[in-house]
Amino acid sequence: MVPRHVATEIEEGLDRQAAAALIGARNVGKTTLALEEIGLRGLAAERAGEGR
């Protein structure tokens, strides 16, 4: 994963509300960033469910 400065802001925003808009120029990695965030949140949810 490529480190991104905005990733922390996105994570904090999604902790406050259910949606976020990624706006930027073409071919800068918006979709990749969104998919990585979904993957990280999905992994966290799976790990949280393991304790049941």
Protein Blocks (a to p, Z undefined) as FASTA:
>chain_A
ZZdfklmmmmmmmmmpmbdcddddehiopmmmmmmmmmmmmmmmmmmmmmZZ
